Amino acid sequence: MTSPGSLRTDREIRVRAPGKVNLSLRVGAREPDGYHPLATVFQAVSLYEDVTARPSDELTLTVSGAQADRVPTDDSNLALLAARLLAARTGVDAGVHLHLHKGVPVAGGMAGGSADAAAALLACDALWRTGLSREELSGLAAELGSDVPFPLAGHTAVGTGRGHLLTPAMVRGEYHWAFAVRAEGLSTARVFATFDELIAGGTRLDAEADRALMHALRAGDAPALGRALHNDLQHAALELAPSLAEPLAVAEDAGALGVLVSGSGPTVAALARSRQHAVVIAAAITAAGVADDVATAVGPVPGARFVPAGSPGVPSPGVPGGTGPEGLDRTV
């Protein structure tokens, strides 16, 4: 990995973190502490959040990119919370200006906000020279949210506990995806509440349920992986957003190896045979008019990493559409 010191331009740090798709998400009954035990298999995909950290007297945040107008810019933003947590734990008395450039659907079940938080932890650690290890950063990430440790790690991993306890998975090959994106997100809390209503008497996690999925990943067998995709929250997401049945059906008709709602939704993920087939599925979803946007991606990809200024896909300060004044969609 390139050292942070070689990436500084006027003390500017840039970090890129991936979104994710849950290849499997199995959910147990809500426990007395309010959390649900999870057994999930994450895969990081090539839809990215780019976070730039610059010195500032205060903690400030700006946002650009897709659906930027839907991103909170107050103290509820996970990236700002990540910066505050890191400063508090390391005794840093300094501000930071964070700029988020969005590439992961907002409130889409693909952990875009979690990727922002993971990237902010890594960027602020480098900017402030706090020198925490990845393991220590992952511990802070888990305090911010169940999905936040995974964008730090990336690749493919099994998540247990609340999803925050990660074990790397053995994977062969690469997997191509088409995503149907909705402009209106789904509340994760509402999806879990609906899940609780639907299961009524409760459910138990089956530790062996994903054996076929893990075997498919080790073998690099995309058709077998497609057959093994699973999401316990899908029924709840469909209850709240019945129109999700449409992109699910269109992707199946376009020959997807497997299709499911990603995480708590509402993004629909379709596994394709190849990069070209992913484009075909995305085109079918567009032609049917059953999504507000589409995207294609490949996985697995690495977790949060430093990127030099001027890298492809990284907005540049002062450039329209970038991180300068001309390109800001929202500021605080």
C-alpha positions as CSV (number, residue, x, y, z in Angstrom):
1,M,0.0,0.0,0.0
2,T,1.2,3.5,-0.8
3,S,2.2,5.4,2.4
4,P,-0.1,8.3,3.4
5,G,2.9,10.7,3.4
6,S,3.4,10.3,-0.3
7,L,-0.3,11.2,-1.0
8,R,-0.4,14.5,0.8
9,T,-1.1,17.7,-1.2
10,D,-1.2,20.6,1.2
11,R,-2.0,18.0,3.9
12,E,-4.8,16.5,2.0
13,I,-5.7,12.8,2.4
14,R,-7.9,10.9,0.1
15,V,-9.4,7.5,0.8
16,R,-11.6,5.3,-1.3
17,A,-13.9,2.6,0.2
18,P,-16.3,0.2,-1.5
19,G,-19.9,-0.6,-1.2
20,K,-21.1,-4.1,-0.5
21,V,-23.7,-6.7,-1.5
22,N,-24.8,-9.3,1.0
23,L,-24.5,-12.7,-0.7
24,S,-26.4,-14.1,2.2
25,L,-28.1,-12.4,5.1
26,R,-29.6,-14.6,7.8
27,V,-31.3,-12.8,10.7
28,G,-32.2,-14.2,14.2
29,A,-35.0,-12.9,16.4
30,R,-34.5,-9.6,18.1
31,E,-32.7,-9.9,21.4
32,P,-33.4,-8.0,24.7
33,D,-30.7,-5.5,23.8
34,G,-32.6,-4.6,20.7
35,Y,-30.1,-6.1,18.3
36,H,-30.7,-9.0,15.9
37,P,-28.0,-11.7,15.7
38,L,-26.8,-12.0,12.1
39,A,-24.9,-14.4,9.9
40,T,-24.0,-12.8,6.7
41,V,-21.6,-13.1,3.8
42,F,-20.4,-9.7,2.5
43,Q,-18.8,-9.0,-0.9
44,A,-17.2,-5.7,-1.6
45,V,-18.0,-4.4,-5.1
46,S,-16.6,-1.7,-7.4
47,L,-19.0,1.1,-6.5
48,Y,-17.0,3.5,-4.3
49,E,-17.2,6.3,-1.8
50,D,-14.3,8.8,-2.0
51,V,-13.5,10.8,1.1
52,T,-11.1,13.7,1.2
53,A,-9.8,15.0,4.5
54,R,-8.2,18.5,4.8
55,P,-7.1,20.5,7.8
56,S,-9.7,22.8,9.3
57,D,-10.4,24.7,12.5
58,E,-13.7,22.9,12.9
59,L,-15.4,19.6,11.8
60,T,-17.1,20.4,8.5
61,L,-18.6,18.3,5.7
62,T,-19.5,18.7,2.1
63,V,-21.0,16.2,-0.3
64,S,-21.1,15.7,-4.1
65,G,-22.0,12.9,-6.5
66,A,-25.1,10.7,-7.0
67,Q,-28.0,11.4,-4.6
68,A,-25.9,13.9,-2.7
69,D,-29.0,15.9,-1.8
70,R,-30.2,12.9,0.3
71,V,-27.1,12.7,2.5
72,P,-27.4,14.3,5.9
73,T,-24.7,16.9,6.5
74,D,-25.3,17.5,10.2
75,D,-23.9,15.6,13.2
76,S,-25.9,12.5,12.3
77,N,-23.6,11.9,9.3
78,L,-21.5,8.7,10.0
79,A,-18.3,10.2,8.5
80,L,-18.5,13.2,10.9
81,L,-19.3,10.8,13.8
82,A,-16.2,8.7,12.8
83,A,-14.0,11.8,12.9
84,R,-15.3,12.8,16.3
85,L,-14.9,9.3,17.7
86,L,-11.3,9.0,16.5
87,A,-10.4,12.5,17.9
88,A,-11.9,11.7,21.2
89,R,-10.2,8.3,21.6
90,T,-6.8,9.6,20.5
91,G,-6.8,13.0,22.3
92,V,-6.7,15.0,19.1
93,D,-7.7,18.6,19.4
94,A,-8.0,19.5,15.7
95,G,-10.7,20.0,13.1
96,V,-11.0,18.5,9.7
97,H,-13.0,19.2,6.5
98,L,-14.4,16.1,5.0
99,H,-15.6,15.9,1.5
100,L,-17.7,12.9,0.4
101,H,-18.1,12.0,-3.2
102,K,-20.9,9.5,-3.5
103,G,-20.8,6.4,-5.8
104,V,-22.8,4.0,-3.7
105,P,-26.7,4.2,-3.6
106,V,-27.9,6.2,-0.6
107,A,-30.0,4.2,1.8
108,G,-29.9,1.4,-0.7
109,G,-28.7,-1.5,1.5
110,M,-25.1,-1.3,0.1
111,A,-23.4,0.4,3.1
112,G,-22.6,3.7,1.4
113,G,-22.7,5.6,4.7
114,S,-20.7,2.9,6.4
115,A,-18.1,3.2,3.6
116,D,-17.9,6.9,4.3
117,A,-17.3,6.3,8.0
118,A,-14.6,3.7,7.3
119,A,-12.9,6.0,4.8
120,A,-13.1,8.9,7.2
121,L,-11.5,6.9,10.0
122,L,-8.5,6.0,7.7
123,A,-8.2,9.5,6.3
124,C,-8.3,11.3,9.6
125,D,-5.9,8.8,11.2
126,A,-3.4,9.7,8.4
127,L,-4.1,13.4,8.5
128,W,-3.8,13.7,12.3
129,R,-0.9,11.1,12.4
130,T,-2.6,9.2,15.2
131,G,-1.0,5.9,14.0
132,L,-3.8,3.4,14.8
133,S,-3.5,0.0,13.3
134,R,-6.2,-1.4,11.0
135,E,-7.3,-3.6,13.9
136,E,-7.7,-0.6,16.1
137,L,-9.6,1.3,13.4
138,S,-11.9,-1.7,12.9
139,G,-12.7,-1.6,16.6
140,L,-13.7,2.0,16.4
141,A,-15.7,1.2,13.2
142,A,-17.7,-1.4,15.1
143,E,-18.8,1.2,17.6
144,L,-20.1,3.3,14.8
145,G,-22.3,0.6,13.2
146,S,-22.5,-3.1,12.4
147,D,-21.6,-2.6,8.7
148,V,-18.7,-0.1,9.2
149,P,-15.8,-2.6,9.8
150,F,-16.4,-4.4,6.5
151,P,-15.6,-1.5,4.1
152,L,-12.2,-1.3,5.9
153,A,-11.5,-4.9,5.2
154,G,-13.2,-5.4,1.8
155,H,-12.9,-8.5,-0.4
156,T,-15.4,-11.2,0.8
157,A,-16.0,-12.0,4.5
158,V,-18.4,-13.8,6.8
159,G,-20.0,-11.5,9.4
160,T,-21.4,-12.7,12.7
161,G,-22.6,-11.1,15.9
162,R,-24.3,-7.9,14.6
163,G,-22.4,-8.4,11.4
164,H,-19.3,-6.7,12.8
165,L,-17.2,-9.8,13.6
166,L,-15.5,-10.6,10.3
167,T,-13.8,-13.7,9.1
168,P,-12.2,-13.5,5.6
169,A,-13.7,-16.0,3.1
170,M,-11.8,-18.0,0.6
171,V,-12.9,-16.9,-2.9
172,R,-11.8,-17.9,-6.4
173,G,-12.5,-15.7,-9.5
174,E,-14.6,-12.6,-9.8
175,Y,-18.3,-11.9,-9.9
176,H,-20.2,-9.5,-12.1
177,W,-23.3,-7.6,-10.8
178,A,-26.1,-5.4,-12.1
179,F,-27.9,-3.2,-9.6
180,A,-31.3,-1.7,-9.9
181,V,-31.4,1.5,-7.8
182,R,-34.3,3.4,-6.4
183,A,-34.3,7.1,-5.7
184,E,-36.2,6.6,-2.5
185,G,-34.4,4.5,0.1
186,L,-35.7,2.2,2.8
187,S,-35.2,2.7,6.5
188,T,-33.2,-0.1,7.9
189,A,-35.0,0.2,11.2
190,R,-38.4,-0.1,9.5
191,V,-37.3,-3.2,7.5
192,F,-36.1,-4.9,10.7
193,A,-39.3,-3.9,12.5
194,T,-41.4,-5.4,9.6
195,F,-39.2,-8.6,9.7
196,D,-40.0,-8.9,13.5
197,E,-43.7,-8.7,12.7
198,L,-43.5,-11.2,9.9
199,I,-41.6,-13.9,11.9
200,A,-43.9,-13.4,14.9
201,G,-42.8,-16.4,16.9
202,G,-39.1,-15.9,16.2
203,T,-36.4,-17.7,14.2
204,R,-33.0,-19.2,14.9
205,L,-29.8,-18.9,12.9
206,D,-28.7,-22.1,11.1
207,A,-24.9,-22.2,11.2
208,E,-24.8,-24.6,8.3
209,A,-27.3,-22.8,6.0
210,D,-24.7,-21.2,3.8
211,R,-22.5,-24.3,3.2
212,A,-23.4,-24.4,-0.5
213,L,-22.7,-20.7,-0.9
214,M,-19.3,-20.9,0.6
215,H,-18.4,-24.0,-1.5
216,A,-19.5,-22.0,-4.6
217,L,-17.2,-19.1,-3.7
218,R,-14.2,-21.5,-3.1
219,A,-14.8,-23.2,-6.4
220,G,-15.4,-19.9,-8.3
221,D,-18.7,-21.4,-9.5
222,A,-20.9,-18.4,-10.3
223,P,-24.1,-20.4,-11.3
224,A,-23.9,-22.2,-8.0
225,L,-23.4,-19.0,-6.1
226,G,-26.5,-17.5,-7.9
227,R,-28.6,-20.5,-6.7
228,A,-27.3,-20.0,-3.1
229,L,-28.0,-16.2,-2.7
230,H,-30.3,-15.5,0.2
231,N,-31.8,-12.6,2.2
232,D,-34.0,-13.1,5.2
233,L,-35.0,-9.4,5.0
234,Q,-36.2,-9.6,1.4
235,H,-39.8,-10.4,2.4
236,A,-39.9,-7.4,4.8
237,A,-38.4,-5.1,2.1
238,L,-41.1,-6.3,-0.4
239,E,-43.8,-5.7,2.2
240,L,-42.7,-2.1,2.5
241,A,-41.9,-1.6,-1.2
242,P,-44.0,-4.1,-3.3
243,S,-42.7,-2.5,-6.5
244,L,-39.3,-4.2,-5.8
245,A,-40.9,-7.3,-7.3
246,E,-40.6,-5.7,-10.7
247,P,-36.8,-5.4,-11.0
248,L,-36.4,-8.8,-9.4
249,A,-38.6,-10.3,-12.1
250,V,-36.9,-8.4,-15.0
251,A,-33.5,-9.5,-13.9
252,E,-34.6,-13.1,-13.7
253,D,-36.1,-12.8,-17.2
254,A,-32.8,-11.4,-18.4
255,G,-31.0,-14.6,-17.3
256,A,-29.5,-13.5,-14.0
257,L,-27.8,-16.4,-12.2
258,G,-29.4,-15.2,-9.1
259,V,-31.2,-12.0,-7.9
260,L,-32.0,-10.6,-4.5
261,V,-32.6,-7.4,-2.5
262,S,-29.2,-6.2,-1.2
263,G,-29.2,-6.0,2.6
264,S,-32.2,-4.1,3.9
265,G,-32.9,-2.8,0.4
266,P,-34.2,-1.3,-1.8
267,T,-31.3,-1.9,-4.2
268,V,-31.8,-5.1,-6.2
269,A,-28.6,-7.0,-7.0
270,A,-28.4,-9.4,-10.0
271,L,-25.5,-11.8,-10.5
272,A,-24.5,-12.1,-14.1
273,R,-22.5,-14.6,-16.1
274,S,-20.0,-12.0,-17.3
275,R,-19.3,-8.3,-17.5
276,Q,-21.2,-8.2,-20.8
277,H,-24.1,-10.0,-19.3
278,A,-24.3,-7.6,-16.4
279,V,-24.6,-4.8,-19.0
280,V,-27.4,-6.7,-20.7
281,I,-29.3,-7.1,-17.4
282,A,-28.9,-3.4,-16.6
283,A,-30.2,-2.5,-20.1
284,A,-33.2,-4.7,-19.6
285,I,-34.0,-3.1,-16.2
286,T,-33.7,0.4,-17.8
287,A,-35.9,-0.6,-20.8
288,A,-38.6,-1.9,-18.4
289,G,-38.6,1.3,-16.5
290,V,-38.5,-0.5,-13.1
291,A,-35.6,1.4,-11.5
292,D,-34.6,5.0,-11.1
293,D,-31.0,4.2,-12.0
294,V,-28.8,1.2,-12.8
295,A,-25.2,0.3,-12.2
296,T,-22.8,-2.5,-12.9
297,A,-19.9,-3.6,-10.8
298,V,-17.5,-6.4,-10.1
299,G,-16.5,-8.1,-6.9
300,P,-14.6,-8.8,-4.7
301,V,-12.5,-5.6,-4.5
302,P,-10.2,-4.4,-1.7
303,G,-11.3,-2.4,1.3
304,A,-10.6,1.2,2.1
305,R,-7.3,2.4,0.7
306,F,-5.4,5.6,0.1
307,V,-5.6,7.1,-3.4
308,P,-3.3,9.9,-4.8
309,A,-4.8,13.2,-5.9
310,G,-5.8,13.1,-9.6
311,S,-6.5,9.4,-9.7
312,P,-9.3,8.4,-12.2
313,G,-12.7,8.9,-10.6
314,V,-11.4,11.1,-7.8
315,P,-12.9,14.6,-7.9
316,S,-10.3,17.4,-7.9
317,P,-10.6,20.6,-5.9
318,G,-12.0,23.6,-7.8
319,V,-13.2,21.5,-10.8
320,P,-16.9,21.6,-11.7
321,G,-18.4,18.3,-10.4
322,G,-15.4,17.9,-8.1
323,T,-14.7,19.0,-4.6
324,G,-14.2,22.7,-5.2
325,P,-17.0,25.4,-4.7
326,E,-18.3,24.8,-8.2
327,G,-18.9,21.1,-7.6
328,L,-20.6,21.1,-4.2
329,D,-24.1,19.8,-4.0
330,R,-24.5,20.4,-0.3
331,T,-22.4,22.1,2.4
332,V,-22.6,22.6,6.1
